[in-house]
Amino acid sequence: MPALTLRPGVSIRLKSQPTHIPAFLVMGCQGDRAWIRQPQWPCHVQLCVPVTKIACCRPRFPLGLLV
């Protein structure tokens, strides 16, 4: 099972999230929960989701090409 490092400010997508909905921003994590929000939402509006609902994405660059 892949491991995720969820830090505040990281963009994520949820599993089965429609493609027309933009990525969410991670606001914080504790245990098996993550607080996320859309960038255009007010700061006090957040969703609490289980980390198992977060999609694992492929790296943007092959590991040998990172600078």
Distance bins in CASP14 RR format, pairs under 12 A and 6 or more apart:
PFRMAT RR
TARGET T0000
AUTHOR 0000-0000-0000
RMODE 2
METHOD distances of the structure
MODEL  1
1 51 0 0 0 0 0 1 0 0 0 0 0
1 52 0 0 0 0 0 1 0 0 0 0 0
1 56 0 0 0 0 1 0 0 0 0 0 0
2 51 0 0 0 0 0 1 0 0 0 0 0
2 54 0 0 0 0 0 1 0 0 0 0 0
2 55 0 0 0 0 0 1 0 0 0 0 0
2 56 1 0 1 0 0 0 0 0 0 0 0
2 57 0 0 0 0 1 0 0 0 0 0 0
2 58 0 0 0 0 0 1 0 0 0 0 0
2 59 0 0 0 0 0 1 0 0 0 0 0
3 51 0 0 0 0 0 1 0 0 0 0 0
3 54 0 0 0 0 0 1 0 0 0 0 0
3 56 0 0 0 0 1 0 0 0 0 0 0
4 10 0 0 0 0 1 0 0 0 0 0 0
4 12 0 0 0 0 1 0 0 0 0 0 0
4 13 0 0 0 0 0 1 0 0 0 0 0
4 26 0 0 0 0 1 0 0 0 0 0 0
4 29 0 0 0 0 1 0 0 0 0 0 0
4 32 0 0 0 0 0 1 0 0 0 0 0
4 34 0 0 0 0 1 0 0 0 0 0 0
4 51 1 0 0 1 0 0 0 0 0 0 0
4 52 0 0 0 0 0 1 0 0 0 0 0
4 53 0 0 0 0 0 1 0 0 0 0 0
4 54 1 0 0 1 0 0 0 0 0 0 0
4 55 0 0 0 0 1 0 0 0 0 0 0
4 56 1 0 0 1 0 0 0 0 0 0 0
4 57 0 0 0 0 1 0 0 0 0 0 0
5 12 0 0 0 0 0 1 0 0 0 0 0
5 26 0 0 0 0 0 1 0 0 0 0 0
5 29 0 0 0 0 1 0 0 0 0 0 0
5 34 0 0 0 0 0 1 0 0 0 0 0
5 51 0 0 0 0 0 1 0 0 0 0 0
5 54 0 0 0 0 0 1 0 0 0 0 0
5 56 0 0 0 0 0 1 0 0 0 0 0
6 12 1 0 0 1 0 0 0 0 0 0 0
6 24 0 0 0 0 0 1 0 0 0 0 0
6 25 0 0 0 0 0 1 0 0 0 0 0
6 26 1 0 1 0 0 0 0 0 0 0 0
6 27 0 0 0 0 0 1 0 0 0 0 0
6 28 1 0 0 1 0 0 0 0 0 0 0
6 29 1 0 1 0 0 0 0 0 0 0 0
6 30 0 0 0 0 0 1 0 0 0 0 0
6 31 0 0 0 0 0 1 0 0 0 0 0
6 32 0 0 0 0 0 1 0 0 0 0 0
6 33 0 0 0 0 0 1 0 0 0 0 0
6 34 1 0 1 0 0 0 0 0 0 0 0
6 35 0 0 0 0 0 1 0 0 0 0 0
6 36 0 0 0 0 1 0 0 0 0 0 0
6 49 0 0 0 0 0 1 0 0 0 0 0
6 50 0 0 0 0 0 1 0 0 0 0 0
6 51 1 0 0 1 0 0 0 0 0 0 0
6 53 0 0 0 0 0 1 0 0 0 0 0
6 54 1 0 0 1 0 0 0 0 0 0 0
6 56 0 0 0 0 0 1 0 0 0 0 0
7 25 0 0 0 0 0 1 0 0 0 0 0
7 26 1 0 0 1 0 0 0 0 0 0 0
7 27 0 0 0 0 0 1 0 0 0 0 0
7 28 0 0 0 0 1 0 0 0 0 0 0
7 29 0 0 0 0 1 0 0 0 0 0 0
7 34 0 0 0 0 0 1 0 0 0 0 0
8 25 0 0 0 0 1 0 0 0 0 0 0
8 26 1 0 1 0 0 0 0 0 0 0 0
8 27 1 0 1 0 0 0 0 0 0 0 0
8 28 1 0 1 0 0 0 0 0 0 0 0
8 29 0 0 0 0 1 0 0 0 0 0 0
8 30 0 0 0 0 0 1 0 0 0 0 0
8 34 0 0 0 0 1 0 0 0 0 0 0
8 35 0 0 0 0 1 0 0 0 0 0 0
8 36 0 0 0 0 0 1 0 0 0 0 0
8 37 0 0 0 0 0 1 0 0 0 0 0
8 46 0 0 0 0 0 1 0 0 0 0 0
9 23 0 0 0 0 0 1 0 0 0 0 0
9 24 0 0 0 0 1 0 0 0 0 0 0
9 25 1 0 1 0 0 0 0 0 0 0 0
9 26 1 0 1 0 0 0 0 0 0 0 0
9 27 1 0 0 1 0 0 0 0 0 0 0
9 28 0 0 0 0 1 0 0 0 0 0 0
9 29 0 0 0 0 0 1 0 0 0 0 0
9 34 0 0 0 0 0 1 0 0 0 0 0
9 35 0 0 0 0 0 1 0 0 0 0 0
9 36 0 0 0 0 1 0 0 0 0 0 0
9 37 0 0 0 0 0 1 0 0 0 0 0
9 39 0 0 0 0 1 0 0 0 0 0 0
10 23 0 0 0 0 1 0 0 0 0 0 0
10 24 0 0 0 0 1 0 0 0 0 0 0
10 25 1 0 0 1 0 0 0 0 0 0 0
10 26 1 0 1 0 0 0 0 0 0 0 0
10 27 0 0 0 0 1 0 0 0 0 0 0
10 28 0 0 0 0 1 0 0 0 0 0 0
10 29 0 0 0 0 1 0 0 0 0 0 0
10 34 0 0 0 0 1 0 0 0 0 0 0
10 36 0 0 0 0 1 0 0 0 0 0 0
10 54 0 0 0 0 0 1 0 0 0 0 0
10 57 0 0 0 0 0 1 0 0 0 0 0
11 17 0 0 0 0 0 1 0 0 0 0 0
11 22 0 0 0 0 1 0 0 0 0 0 0
11 23 1 0 1 0 0 0 0 0 0 0 0
11 24 1 0 0 1 0 0 0 0 0 0 0
11 25 1 0 0 1 0 0 0 0 0 0 0
11 26 1 0 0 1 0 0 0 0 0 0 0
11 27 0 0 0 0 0 1 0 0 0 0 0
11 36 0 0 0 0 1 0 0 0 0 0 0
11 37 0 0 0 0 0 1 0 0 0 0 0
11 38 0 0 0 0 0 1 0 0 0 0 0
11 39 0 0 0 0 1 0 0 0 0 0 0
11 54 0 0 0 0 0 1 0 0 0 0 0
11 55 0 0 0 0 0 1 0 0 0 0 0
11 57 0 0 0 0 1 0 0 0 0 0 0
11 60 0 0 0 0 0 1 0 0 0 0 0
12 22 0 0 0 0 0 1 0 0 0 0 0
12 23 1 0 0 1 0 0 0 0 0 0 0
12 24 1 0 1 0 0 0 0 0 0 0 0
12 25 1 0 0 1 0 0 0 0 0 0 0
12 26 1 0 1 0 0 0 0 0 0 0 0
12 27 0 0 0 0 0 1 0 0 0 0 0
12 28 0 0 0 0 0 1 0 0 0 0 0
12 29 0 0 0 0 0 1 0 0 0 0 0
12 34 1 0 0 1 0 0 0 0 0 0 0
12 35 0 0 0 0 0 1 0 0 0 0 0
12 36 1 0 0 1 0 0 0 0 0 0 0
12 37 0 0 0 0 0 1 0 0 0 0 0
12 38 0 0 0 0 0 1 0 0 0 0 0
12 47 0 0 0 0 0 1 0 0 0 0 0
12 49 0 0 0 0 1 0 0 0 0 0 0
12 51 0 0 0 0 1 0 0 0 0 0 0
12 53 0 0 0 0 1 0 0 0 0 0 0
12 54 1 0 1 0 0 0 0 0 0 0 0
12 55 1 0 0 1 0 0 0 0 0 0 0
12 56 0 0 0 0 1 0 0 0 0 0 0
12 57 0 0 0 0 1 0 0 0 0 0 0
13 19 0 0 0 0 1 0 0 0 0 0 0
13 20 0 0 0 0 0 1 0 0 0 0 0
13 21 0 0 0 0 1 0 0 0 0 0 0
13 22 0 0 0 0 1 0 0 0 0 0 0
13 23 1 0 1 0 0 0 0 0 0 0 0
13 24 1 0 0 1 0 0 0 0 0 0 0
13 25 0 0 0 0 0 1 0 0 0 0 0
13 26 0 0 0 0 0 1 0 0 0 0 0
13 36 0 0 0 0 0 1 0 0 0 0 0
13 38 0 0 0 0 0 1 0 0 0 0 0
13 49 0 0 0 0 0 1 0 0 0 0 0
13 53 0 0 0 0 0 1 0 0 0 0 0
13 54 1 0 0 1 0 0 0 0 0 0 0
13 55 1 0 1 0 0 0 0 0 0 0 0
13 56 0 0 0 0 1 0 0 0 0 0 0
13 57 1 0 0 1 0 0 0 0 0 0 0
13 58 0 0 0 0 0 1 0 0 0 0 0
14 21 0 0 0 0 1 0 0 0 0 0 0
14 22 0 0 0 0 0 1 0 0 0 0 0
14 23 0 0 0 0 1 0 0 0 0 0 0
14 24 1 0 0 1 0 0 0 0 0 0 0
14 26 0 0 0 0 0 1 0 0 0 0 0
14 34 0 0 0 0 0 1 0 0 0 0 0
14 36 0 0 0 0 1 0 0 0 0 0 0
14 38 0 0 0 0 0 1 0 0 0 0 0
14 47 0 0 0 0 1 0 0 0 0 0 0
14 49 1 0 0 1 0 0 0 0 0 0 0
14 50 0 0 0 0 0 1 0 0 0 0 0
14 51 0 0 0 0 0 1 0 0 0 0 0
14 52 0 0 0 0 0 1 0 0 0 0 0
14 53 1 0 1 0 0 0 0 0 0 0 0
14 54 1 0 0 1 0 0 0 0 0 0 0
14 55 1 0 0 1 0 0 0 0 0 0 0
14 56 0 0 0 0 0 1 0 0 0 0 0
14 57 0 0 0 0 0 1 0 0 0 0 0
15 49 0 0 0 0 1 0 0 0 0 0 0
15 50 0 0 0 0 0 1 0 0 0 0 0
15 51 0 0 0 0 0 1 0 0 0 0 0
15 52 0 0 0 0 1 0 0 0 0 0 0
15 53 1 0 1 0 0 0 0 0 0 0 0
15 54 1 0 0 1 0 0 0 0 0 0 0
15 55 1 0 1 0 0 0 0 0 0 0 0
15 56 0 0 0 0 1 0 0 0 0 0 0
15 57 0 0 0 0 0 1 0 0 0 0 0
16 53 0 0 0 0 1 0 0 0 0 0 0
16 54 0 0 0 0 0 1 0 0 0 0 0
16 55 0 0 0 0 1 0 0 0 0 0 0
17 23 0 0 0 0 1 0 0 0 0 0 0
17 24 0 0 0 0 1 0 0 0 0 0 0
17 36 0 0 0 0 0 1 0 0 0 0 0
17 38 0 0 0 0 0 1 0 0 0 0 0
17 47 0 0 0 0 0 1 0 0 0 0 0
17 49 0 0 0 0 0 1 0 0 0 0 0
17 53 0 0 0 0 1 0 0 0 0 0 0
17 54 0 0 0 0 1 0 0 0 0 0 0
17 55 1 0 0 1 0 0 0 0 0 0 0
17 57 0 0 0 0 0 1 0 0 0 0 0
19 55 0 0 0 0 0 1 0 0 0 0 0
21 36 0 0 0 0 0 1 0 0 0 0 0
21 38 0 0 0 0 1 0 0 0 0 0 0
21 39 0 0 0 0 0 1 0 0 0 0 0
21 40 0 0 0 0 0 1 0 0 0 0 0
22 36 0 0 0 0 0 1 0 0 0 0 0
22 37 0 0 0 0 0 1 0 0 0 0 0
22 38 1 0 0 1 0 0 0 0 0 0 0
22 39 1 0 0 1 0 0 0 0 0 0 0
22 40 0 0 0 0 1 0 0 0 0 0 0
22 41 0 0 0 0 0 1 0 0 0 0 0
23 36 0 0 0 0 1 0 0 0 0 0 0
23 37 0 0 0 0 0 1 0 0 0 0 0
23 38 0 0 0 0 1 0 0 0 0 0 0
23 39 0 0 0 0 1 0 0 0 0 0 0
23 40 0 0 0 0 0 1 0 0 0 0 0
23 54 0 0 0 0 0 1 0 0 0 0 0
23 55 0 0 0 0 1 0 0 0 0 0 0
23 57 0 0 0 0 1 0 0 0 0 0 0
24 34 0 0 0 0 1 0 0 0 0 0 0
24 35 0 0 0 0 1 0 0 0 0 0 0
24 36 1 0 1 0 0 0 0 0 0 0 0
24 37 1 0 0 1 0 0 0 0 0 0 0
24 38 1 0 0 1 0 0 0 0 0 0 0
24 39 0 0 0 0 1 0 0 0 0 0 0
24 40 0 0 0 0 0 1 0 0 0 0 0
24 41 0 0 0 0 1 0 0 0 0 0 0
24 45 0 0 0 0 0 1 0 0 0 0 0
24 46 0 0 0 0 1 0 0 0 0 0 0
24 47 1 0 0 1 0 0 0 0 0 0 0
24 48 0 0 0 0 0 1 0 0 0 0 0
24 49 0 0 0 0 1 0 0 0 0 0 0
24 53 0 0 0 0 0 1 0 0 0 0 0
24 54 0 0 0 0 1 0 0 0 0 0 0
24 55 0 0 0 0 0 1 0 0 0 0 0
25 34 0 0 0 0 0 1 0 0 0 0 0
25 35 0 0 0 0 1 0 0 0 0 0 0
25 36 1 0 0 1 0 0 0 0 0 0 0
25 37 1 0 1 0 0 0 0 0 0 0 0
25 38 1 0 0 1 0 0 0 0 0 0 0
25 39 1 0 1 0 0 0 0 0 0 0 0
25 40 0 0 0 0 0 1 0 0 0 0 0
25 41 0 0 0 0 1 0 0 0 0 0 0
25 43 0 0 0 0 0 1 0 0 0 0 0
25 45 0 0 0 0 0 1 0 0 0 0 0
25 46 0 0 0 0 1 0 0 0 0 0 0
25 47 0 0 0 0 0 1 0 0 0 0 0
26 33 0 0 0 0 0 1 0 0 0 0 0
26 34 1 0 1 0 0 0 0 0 0 0 0
26 35 1 0 0 1 0 0 0 0 0 0 0
26 36 1 0 1 0 0 0 0 0 0 0 0
26 37 0 0 0 0 1 0 0 0 0 0 0
26 38 0 0 0 0 0 1 0 0 0 0 0
26 39 0 0 0 0 0 1 0 0 0 0 0
26 46 0 0 0 0 1 0 0 0 0 0 0
26 47 0 0 0 0 0 1 0 0 0 0 0
26 48 0 0 0 0 0 1 0 0 0 0 0
26 49 0 0 0 0 0 1 0 0 0 0 0
26 51 0 0 0 0 1 0 0 0 0 0 0
26 54 0 0 0 0 1 0 0 0 0 0 0
27 33 0 0 0 0 0 1 0 0 0 0 0
27 34 0 0 0 0 1 0 0 0 0 0 0
27 35 1 0 1 0 0 0 0 0 0 0 0
27 36 1 0 0 1 0 0 0 0 0 0 0
27 37 1 0 1 0 0 0 0 0 0 0 0
27 38 0 0 0 0 0 1 0 0 0 0 0
27 39 0 0 0 0 0 1 0 0 0 0 0
27 41 0 0 0 0 0 1 0 0 0 0 0
27 43 0 0 0 0 1 0 0 0 0 0 0
27 44 0 0 0 0 0 1 0 0 0 0 0
27 45 0 0 0 0 0 1 0 0 0 0 0
27 46 1 0 1 0 0 0 0 0 0 0 0
27 47 0 0 0 0 1 0 0 0 0 0 0
27 48 0 0 0 0 1 0 0 0 0 0 0
27 49 0 0 0 0 0 1 0 0 0 0 0
28 34 1 0 0 1 0 0 0 0 0 0 0
28 35 1 0 1 0 0 0 0 0 0 0 0
28 36 0 0 0 0 1 0 0 0 0 0 0
28 37 0 0 0 0 0 1 0 0 0 0 0
28 46 0 0 0 0 1 0 0 0 0 0 0
28 47 0 0 0 0 0 1 0 0 0 0 0
28 48 0 0 0 0 1 0 0 0 0 0 0
28 49 0 0 0 0 0 1 0 0 0 0 0
28 51 0 0 0 0 0 1 0 0 0 0 0
29 35 1 0 0 1 0 0 0 0 0 0 0
29 36 0 0 0 0 1 0 0 0 0 0 0
29 46 0 0 0 0 0 1 0 0 0 0 0
29 48 0 0 0 0 0 1 0 0 0 0 0
29 49 0 0 0 0 0 1 0 0 0 0 0
29 50 0 0 0 0 0 1 0 0 0 0 0
29 51 1 0 0 1 0 0 0 0 0 0 0
29 54 0 0 0 0 0 1 0 0 0 0 0
30 48 0 0 0 0 1 0 0 0 0 0 0
30 50 0 0 0 0 0 1 0 0 0 0 0
30 51 0 0 0 0 0 1 0 0 0 0 0
31 48 0 0 0 0 0 1 0 0 0 0 0
31 50 0 0 0 0 1 0 0 0 0 0 0
31 51 1 0 0 1 0 0 0 0 0 0 0
31 52 0 0 0 0 0 1 0 0 0 0 0
32 48 0 0 0 0 0 1 0 0 0 0 0
32 49 0 0 0 0 1 0 0 0 0 0 0
32 50 1 0 1 0 0 0 0 0 0 0 0
32 51 1 0 1 0 0 0 0 0 0 0 0
32 52 1 0 0 1 0 0 0 0 0 0 0
32 53 0 0 0 0 0 1 0 0 0 0 0
32 54 0 0 0 0 0 1 0 0 0 0 0
33 46 0 0 0 0 0 1 0 0 0 0 0
33 47 0 0 0 0 0 1 0 0 0 0 0
33 48 1 0 1 0 0 0 0 0 0 0 0
33 49 1 0 0 1 0 0 0 0 0 0 0
33 50 1 0 0 1 0 0 0 0 0 0 0
33 51 1 0 0 1 0 0 0 0 0 0 0
33 52 0 0 0 0 0 1 0 0 0 0 0
33 53 0 0 0 0 0 1 0 0 0 0 0
33 54 0 0 0 0 0 1 0 0 0 0 0
34 46 0 0 0 0 1 0 0 0 0 0 0
34 47 0 0 0 0 1 0 0 0 0 0 0
34 48 1 0 0 1 0 0 0 0 0 0 0
34 49 1 0 1 0 0 0 0 0 0 0 0
34 50 1 0 0 1 0 0 0 0 0 0 0
34 51 1 0 1 0 0 0 0 0 0 0 0
34 52 0 0 0 0 0 1 0 0 0 0 0
34 53 0 0 0 0 1 0 0 0 0 0 0
34 54 1 0 0 1 0 0 0 0 0 0 0
35 41 0 0 0 0 0 1 0 0 0 0 0
35 43 0 0 0 0 0 1 0 0 0 0 0
35 44 0 0 0 0 0 1 0 0 0 0 0
35 45 0 0 0 0 0 1 0 0 0 0 0
35 46 1 0 1 0 0 0 0 0 0 0 0
35 47 1 0 0 1 0 0 0 0 0 0 0
35 48 1 0 1 0 0 0 0 0 0 0 0
35 49 0 0 0 0 1 0 0 0 0 0 0
35 50 0 0 0 0 0 1 0 0 0 0 0
35 51 0 0 0 0 0 1 0 0 0 0 0
35 54 0 0 0 0 0 1 0 0 0 0 0
36 45 0 0 0 0 0 1 0 0 0 0 0
36 46 1 0 0 1 0 0 0 0 0 0 0
36 47 1 0 1 0 0 0 0 0 0 0 0
36 48 0 0 0 0 1 0 0 0 0 0 0
36 49 1 0 0 1 0 0 0 0 0 0 0
36 50 0 0 0 0 0 1 0 0 0 0 0
36 51 0 0 0 0 0 1 0 0 0 0 0
36 53 0 0 0 0 1 0 0 0 0 0 0
36 54 0 0 0 0 1 0 0 0 0 0 0
37 43 1 0 0 1 0 0 0 0 0 0 0
37 44 0 0 0 0 1 0 0 0 0 0 0
37 45 1 0 0 1 0 0 0 0 0 0 0
37 46 1 0 1 0 0 0 0 0 0 0 0
37 47 1 0 0 1 0 0 0 0 0 0 0
37 48 0 0 0 0 0 1 0 0 0 0 0
37 49 0 0 0 0 0 1 0 0 0 0 0
38 45 0 0 0 0 1 0 0 0 0 0 0
38 46 0 0 0 0 1 0 0 0 0 0 0
38 47 0 0 0 0 1 0 0 0 0 0 0
39 45 0 0 0 0 0 1 0 0 0 0 0
41 47 0 0 0 0 1 0 0 0 0 0 0
47 53 0 0 0 0 1 0 0 0 0 0 0
47 54 0 0 0 0 0 1 0 0 0 0 0
49 55 0 0 0 0 0 1 0 0 0 0 0
59 65 0 0 0 0 1 0 0 0 0 0 0
59 66 0 0 0 0 1 0 0 0 0 0 0
60 66 0 0 0 0 1 0 0 0 0 0 0
61 67 0 0 0 0 1 0 0 0 0 0 0
END
